[in-house]
Amino acid sequence: MSLTAPGFLQSRLARPVAIFGAGVSGRAAGALLAELGVPATSYDAQGAEFDAAAARRHALAVFSPGFAPDHPWLQQARAAGVACLGELDFASLFWRGRIVAVTGTNGKTTLTEFLAHALRSVGREAHAAGNVGRAFSQLIVDTAGGAAAAFAVCEVSSFQAETLQHFHAEACLWTNFAEDHLERHGDLEAYFAAKLALTVRSDAVFAGSSVGAFARRPGAVGQLAGARGVPTQGQPADPRLAGTPFADYPQRENFLLAAAWWRENGFPDAALVAAARTFRLGRHRLARVGERDGVVCWNDSKATNFHAVLAALGRFEAPVLLIAGGKSKGGDLAEFVRGAAPRVRRWFLIGETGPRLAALCAAAGRPHLLCASLAEAVRAAGDAAAPGDNLLLSPGFASFDQFRNYEDRGDQFERLVREPRLQPQPH
């Protein structure tokens, strides 16, 4: 079945489409436009620039999540009468099936992947897409728009949610809410409002405990009208989940959100538990990746905010050797150090935020070492480690100051901990 653009968009597709950003989303948008037989021109900070002359050549611009709503190129395009749609928004116009949206500060990738896995386990066609790493546009190309009964389980970031105009989901699962992305949104209220924009484009909303708590704060920016509040914090263990990724927190929270939606849609509980037993977490999510001389090494490179680090630290019975630091995303660094300190025996600090974290650790009297690189941090931790210790990479910050992405950071960590030099060095 061929793809057909909605009527209101067809006149704008009569001219070449501008694509802002040449990353995963931008390339996928280009592939979808090629499938439609529509020429496109890519604009990227590392390549072609978008200016007034360029704006006159286009009637539609599709932009990647990295472009904030007030980006000069978007302002330039709108001023010239160019319609601007985020890649996720644009792709949704071509999806024929059902959409379940997943958002949250942490856990949204795991929940997206798990829900798609669970649906497939009961014979439903289901695809994980969006911020999960497979752009929605690419899913449209790969499935020719999907079947009417197919599920697209879409991870939606705040960057994507805040500009939605056409995207519509039958349900939104909002895992949790904590400080993150303040470098983009400015403050917690604006960050919450960005995610709230997704809920108004969803028929049903399932919100975890911390989401409801923030929405009920005095002076809250918006209300979760009609949302199903799902108790996700402090819940008792479920013996059926023993041995699965969801046996303990923080992943337990994801299962509880999935179960609430699952039951409401008439699927049997036993099938979801069975799916949990066959589900495997993606890499770089608090995974045990090696042991040397009794020191256990853990890769949690996907922990790019404070909430994720604190959740990871909560998994350990004794204080750990922690490698932290990276590119700042805003937030209260002093509060982060205070919150994590009781669970950290010694800090090994890297990246752009390393010096500031080192100063805070020094002021608090916390043992720490400022390191020039991840390799230096791993080797210094090896010197400081003793049998029975846990060495944890849980950075708490973005990776782009020293690495291509969090996967690159985690991959380098795993290679380093396998080197013989992790073991204590003679002095």
ChimeraX attribute file (.defattr): number of C-alpha atoms within 10 A of each C-alpha:
attribute: neighborCount
match mode: 1-to-1
recipient: residues
	/A:1	8
	/A:2	7
	/A:3	15
	/A:4	11
	/A:5	13
	/A:6	10
	/A:7	8
	/A:8	8
	/A:9	14
	/A:10	11
	/A:11	12
	/A:12	16
	/A:13	19
	/A:14	13
	/A:15	15
	/A:16	17
	/A:17	24
	/A:18	26
	/A:19	27
	/A:20	30
	/A:21	22
	/A:22	19
	/A:23	13
	/A:24	15
	/A:25	28
	/A:26	25
	/A:27	19
	/A:28	22
	/A:29	33
	/A:30	24
	/A:31	19
	/A:32	24
	/A:33	20
	/A:34	13
	/A:35	15
	/A:36	15
	/A:37	10
	/A:38	15
	/A:39	15
	/A:40	21
	/A:41	15
	/A:42	21
	/A:43	20
	/A:44	14
	/A:45	10
	/A:46	8
	/A:47	10
	/A:48	12
	/A:49	12
	/A:50	20
	/A:51	13
	/A:52	12
	/A:53	9
	/A:54	16
	/A:55	21
	/A:56	12
	/A:57	15
	/A:58	22
	/A:59	22
	/A:60	25
	/A:61	26
	/A:62	26
	/A:63	29
	/A:64	22
	/A:65	23
	/A:66	15
	/A:67	17
	/A:68	17
	/A:69	16
	/A:70	9
	/A:71	10
	/A:72	13
	/A:73	21
	/A:74	23
	/A:75	13
	/A:76	17
	/A:77	23
	/A:78	16
	/A:79	12
	/A:80	17
	/A:81	13
	/A:82	21
	/A:83	17
	/A:84	23
	/A:85	20
	/A:86	29
	/A:87	26
	/A:88	29
	/A:89	22
	/A:90	24
	/A:91	26
	/A:92	20
	/A:93	18
	/A:94	20
	/A:95	25
	/A:96	18
	/A:97	16
	/A:98	19
	/A:99	22
	/A:100	23
	/A:101	28
	/A:102	31
	/A:103	28
	/A:104	23
	/A:105	23
	/A:106	25
	/A:107	21
	/A:108	24
	/A:109	24
	/A:110	21
	/A:111	28
	/A:112	28
	/A:113	22
	/A:114	24
	/A:115	29
	/A:116	21
	/A:117	22
	/A:118	22
	/A:119	21
	/A:120	15
	/A:121	16
	/A:122	13
	/A:123	8
	/A:124	14
	/A:125	17
	/A:126	23
	/A:127	24
	/A:128	25
	/A:129	25
	/A:130	27
	/A:131	23
	/A:132	19
	/A:133	12
	/A:134	17
	/A:135	23
	/A:136	31
	/A:137	30
	/A:138	22
	/A:139	21
	/A:140	25
	/A:141	22
	/A:142	12
	/A:143	13
	/A:144	17
	/A:145	23
	/A:146	22
	/A:147	14
	/A:148	10
	/A:149	12
	/A:150	19
	/A:151	23
	/A:152	27
	/A:153	28
	/A:154	28
	/A:155	29
	/A:156	25
	/A:157	22
	/A:158	24
	/A:159	22
	/A:160	25
	/A:161	23
	/A:162	23
	/A:163	20
	/A:164	19
	/A:165	15
	/A:166	15
	/A:167	20
	/A:168	21
	/A:169	23
	/A:170	13
	/A:171	21
	/A:172	28
	/A:173	29
	/A:174	32
	/A:175	27
	/A:176	25
	/A:177	24
	/A:178	18
	/A:179	18
	/A:180	25
	/A:181	22
	/A:182	17
	/A:183	11
	/A:184	16
	/A:185	20
	/A:186	14
	/A:187	15
	/A:188	18
	/A:189	17
	/A:190	16
	/A:191	23
	/A:192	25
	/A:193	20
	/A:194	20
	/A:195	22
	/A:196	21
	/A:197	18
	/A:198	28
	/A:199	26
	/A:200	15
	/A:201	20
	/A:202	18
	/A:203	14
	/A:204	19
	/A:205	26
	/A:206	24
	/A:207	27
	/A:208	25
	/A:209	19
	/A:210	19
	/A:211	21
	/A:212	21
	/A:213	13
	/A:214	19
	/A:215	20
	/A:216	14
	/A:217	11
	/A:218	7
	/A:219	8
	/A:220	12
	/A:221	16
	/A:222	15
	/A:223	14
	/A:224	17
	/A:225	11
	/A:226	10
	/A:227	17
	/A:228	16
	/A:229	19
	/A:230	23
	/A:231	16
	/A:232	21
	/A:233	15
	/A:234	10
	/A:235	12
	/A:236	9
	/A:237	13
	/A:238	11
	/A:239	8
	/A:240	14
	/A:241	17
	/A:242	13
	/A:243	11
	/A:244	19
	/A:245	20
	/A:246	23
	/A:247	18
	/A:248	17
	/A:249	19
	/A:250	20
	/A:251	18
	/A:252	22
	/A:253	25
	/A:254	27
	/A:255	24
	/A:256	20
	/A:257	24
	/A:258	20
	/A:259	18
	/A:260	18
	/A:261	21
	/A:262	18
	/A:263	12
	/A:264	9
	/A:265	9
	/A:266	8
	/A:267	14
	/A:268	13
	/A:269	13
	/A:270	10
	/A:271	15
	/A:272	22
	/A:273	18
	/A:274	15
	/A:275	20
	/A:276	23
	/A:277	16
	/A:278	13
	/A:279	18
	/A:280	14
	/A:281	17
	/A:282	12
	/A:283	15
	/A:284	24
	/A:285	19
	/A:286	24
	/A:287	16
	/A:288	16
	/A:289	17
	/A:290	16
	/A:291	18
	/A:292	15
	/A:293	14
	/A:294	14
	/A:295	18
	/A:296	18
	/A:297	24
	/A:298	25
	/A:299	25
	/A:300	27
	/A:301	30
	/A:302	26
	/A:303	27
	/A:304	26
	/A:305	24
	/A:306	24
	/A:307	19
	/A:308	24
	/A:309	26
	/A:310	19
	/A:311	17
	/A:312	20
	/A:313	21
	/A:314	15
	/A:315	13
	/A:316	11
	/A:317	8
	/A:318	15
	/A:319	18
	/A:320	20
	/A:321	24
	/A:322	27
	/A:323	26
	/A:324	25
	/A:325	30
	/A:326	21
	/A:327	20
	/A:328	22
	/A:329	20
	/A:330	17
	/A:331	18
	/A:332	11
	/A:333	15
	/A:334	15
	/A:335	12
	/A:336	18
	/A:337	19
	/A:338	13
	/A:339	15
	/A:340	18
	/A:341	21
	/A:342	13
	/A:343	18
	/A:344	20
	/A:345	16
	/A:346	21
	/A:347	25
	/A:348	27
	/A:349	28
	/A:350	27
	/A:351	24
	/A:352	19
	/A:353	18
	/A:354	21
	/A:355	16
	/A:356	15
	/A:357	24
	/A:358	23
	/A:359	15
	/A:360	19
	/A:361	21
	/A:362	13
	/A:363	10
	/A:364	13
	/A:365	10
	/A:366	19
	/A:367	14
	/A:368	21
	/A:369	22
	/A:370	19
	/A:371	20
	/A:372	13
	/A:373	13
	/A:374	22
	/A:375	17
	/A:376	17
	/A:377	24
	/A:378	27
	/A:379	20
	/A:380	19
	/A:381	23
	/A:382	22
	/A:383	16
	/A:384	14
	/A:385	22
	/A:386	14
	/A:387	11
	/A:388	12
	/A:389	19
	/A:390	21
	/A:391	25
	/A:392	29
	/A:393	31
	/A:394	28
	/A:395	29
	/A:396	26
	/A:397	28
	/A:398	24
	/A:399	25
	/A:400	16
	/A:401	16
	/A:402	17
	/A:403	16
	/A:404	10
	/A:405	14
	/A:406	21
	/A:407	15
	/A:408	16
	/A:409	23
	/A:410	23
	/A:411	14
	/A:412	14
	/A:413	24
	/A:414	19
	/A:415	12
	/A:416	18
	/A:417	24
	/A:418	15
	/A:419	12
	/A:420	12
	/A:421	14
	/A:422	21
	/A:423	22
	/A:424	16
	/A:425	12
	/A:426	5
	/A:427	4
